[in-house]
Amino acid sequence: MSWNLELGGHTAVITGGTRNIGLTIAKGLQYHGARVCIVGGNDQKALNDALAQLGGESAGVTGLLAAVDDEHEVARIFDHAETRLGTVTILINGAANRPHASLTEITRAQWQQVIDVVLTGAFLTAQQLFRRLPADRQAAIVNLGGLSAHVPKVERPHVIAAKAGLIGLTRALAEEGIGRIRANCVVPGTIQTVRKPGQSNPTASEVGKGRPLGTSEDVARAVLPLADPYDNYVTGQTLHVNGGRYMP
C-alpha cells in the first residue's frame, strides 16, 4: 500500500486559482501529476502571472476568466478544461468575495453578489461535475470555507452566511455522490495572503494569543489528500486549518 498522492490522469478545475491559496493548491496538484485549469474573476494580469508560474499549456496547465455565478460561464469553464486537458475529476471551489459592510448598510445587491460568487458558484461548478463525470470515473470536490462562519465578525454578515452555506452544500454533495464523488470542506484560519486593492492584508494581531499567521502551504497540505478522487472514504467533512483558533 502506498500513501503517495498520485494524480496523473486527473484534471482539476480551481476557481479562485490565480493567487494566494488557490494558486498554491494548483501548484500542489500539478506537482502530484494533475493537469490544472485555473479560473479567475476579472484580473487578466493575475491570470497571466499565475499561468507563467505554473508553466502554461506545455506543463499541462490552462486558465481563463469566468463568472462562476453564471451557469453558462461555468459550462464554458468545463468545456475549456475538457477540451484542453481531459475529463474533470477534481474540483476546488475557492472563488470568494469578502467585502466589509455593516448589517444596516449592506444593499440587497451587495448581499446577492457575495452569495452568488461563494455559494451559488460552488453549486453551479459541482452541478457541472456531476452532470459530466463518466459513469466509470470517480471525482473529488473540495470547497474552501471561511473561519468567520464559525467565529463570526462584525461587518461580514453576507460573507458569514455564504461560507456557512458551503458547509451544508458540502454535505449535500457528499450524500448525492456516495461511492462516486466525494466532497469535503477545508476552512482556512487567518492566512498570510495578498488581498486586492482596497482590502487590508491579514496581520498577526487578528490571530491573538501569540499564534502565527497560517500560510497558503498549510491550507494546500490539508486540501491535497482530499482532492484524490480514489481516496473515497472521507466525505462530507469539514476540516479546520487555523492553528487552534477554532476547535469544534
N, C-alpha and C positions, 0 to 999 in steps of 0.2 A: 504494500500500500504506500502511495506517495502523497505527501502533503504539499507538493509544489503546485502552484497555480498555473495551469496550462490552458491558455485561452486561444491557442491557434485555431483558426477556422471560424472564430466568432467575430461578429461585427457589433460594435457598440455605438449607440447614439447618446450623446451627453448634452443636455440642454444647460445653458449657463456654463458652457465649456470653454469659453475663451479667456478666462482669467481665474486667478485665485484657486479655490478648492476644485472647481470643475476642471480647470486645466491640469492641476496636479493629478487628479483622478485619471484624466486622459493619458497622461504620461505613464502612470502606473499600469493601466490596461494595455497600452502599447508595449511596454516593457515585457509584459507577460504574454505577448503574442497576438493580442486582439487587433483587428482593424478598427479604426476610430473615426467617427463623424462628429465633429464638434459644432454646436449650434449657438449663435449669439443673437442678441436682440437687434441692435441698430448701430453698432460700433464696428465699422469696416476695418479700421486700423487695428483694433483689438483682435479681430478675427485673423487678419493677415499676420500679425505678430505671433499669435498662437500657432498658426499653421507653420510658420517658419521654425518655431521652436520644436515642433513635432516632426518636421522633415517633409511635410507635404505629401502629395499623392504617391510619389516614389517610395515613401515609407509606409504606405497603407493608411494614409490619413486624408480626410477631406473635411469640408466645413461649409457652412452657409449661414446667412442671416435669415431669420424667420420669426413670425409672431406665433408663439406657442398657444395663444388663446384663440386661434383661428383654425377651425378644423381643416380647411383647405390648405393652409400653410403647413399644418402638421403632416398632412398627407404628402405634401411636397418634400418635407424633411425625409420621410421614409422612402419616397421614390428616389431621391437623391442618393441616400445611403445605399439602398439596394442596388441601384444601377452601377455605382462605382465600387462598392465593397462587398456586396452579398447580403443575404438574409440577416435582418437584425435580430440578435438573440440576447443582447444586453441593453438595458435602458437605464440611464441615470438621469433623474429629474432634479436639476439644480437651478433652473431658471427662477429668479426671485425679483421682487420689487419691495423695497423696505423704506418707504418714506415715513417721516415722523410728523405726526399731527395729533392734536388733542381730540378727544372724543367729540367735543362740541363743534370743532372746526372742520372735521372731515366731510367732504362733499360725497354725495352718492356716487359720483363718477370716480372719485379717488378710491372709495371703498371697492367699487366694482373692478377697477383696474388691478388692484392687488389680488383680489380673489381670483380674477381671471388668469393672471400670469402664474401664480403659485399653485392654485388648486385646480382650476379648470384646465390649465396647461398640462398638469400631471395626468389628469383624467384622459384628455384627448390623445396624448402620446401613448399611454397604456392601452387605450382602445385600439389604436392602430397596431400595436404589437400583438394584441390578442387576435385581431382580425387577420393578420398577415402571417403569423407563425405557422409553418407547415406542421401537419399532424405528427410527423416523425422527429420533430425538433423540440428541445426544451429551451427555456429562456429565464432570465432573471431581471427584476426591476429593483432599483434602489432609489427611494425618494429621500431627498435631503430636507430634514425638518429644521426647526428653529428652537433654540433654548427658551426664547420669550414665550413660547406656547406652554412652557412648564414652569418657568419663573417669570411671571408677567412683568412688564414695564409699562410706564405711562407713555402716552403718545404713540402707541402701536396697536390699537385695538384691531385694525384691519389686518395687520401682519400676524398678530396672535391668532385671530380667527382662521386665517388661511392656513397657517402652519399646523394648528391643531386639527384642522380638517384633513390634512395629509395623513395623520395617524389613522383616522377612520378609513380613508381611501385605501391606505396600505393594507389594512386588514381585509377589506372587501376584495381587493385584487388577489390577495393570498388565497382567500376562500374560493374565488372563481377559478383560480389557476392550479388548484391542488393536483399534484402529480405531473404538472406540465410547465407552469410558470410560477416561480416563487417571487414574493415581493416582501421587501423589508424597508425600514426607515432608519436612517442614521441621522442623529441630531447633534450637530456641532455645538460646542460651547463658544466662548469668546476666542476667536481665531485671528491671528495676525494676517490681515488682508489689506489690500489697497482698494479703497472704495471709490466710487465715481465722484466726479467734481460736485461739491456741494454737500457731500456726506463725510462726516468725520471718521477717521480710521480708528479701530479699536485700540484701547490703551489698557495697561495692566491694572489701572485703578478700577476698571469695570469688573475685574475678576474678584478682587479683595482677598483678604486673609493670606497674602503672600503667594497666592497661586500664580503661576506664569500663564501668559497667553498660550493658547494652543497654536499649532501650525497646520497648514494645509496637508502636510505629510501625515500628521496624526489622524486626520479625518480619512485620508485616502487609504491608510493602512486598515481602517475599520471597514471601508466600503469594498475593497477589492475581493476579499473572500466571499462576501455576499453577492458579488457580481458574477460568480461562477455558476452558469446555468445548470451544471450537473451535480452541484453540492446542494441537493434539494430538500434536506430535512429541516433546515432553519427557514421558516417563512412566517410572515405576519407579525414580525417582531420589531421593536423599537430599541435601537442601541444608542446610548448616550456617550458622547466623546467630549467631556467637559472638564477633565482634571478634578472631578469630585465636587464640582459646584452644585450639581443637582444629582441626588441619589434616589431614584424611585423605589 
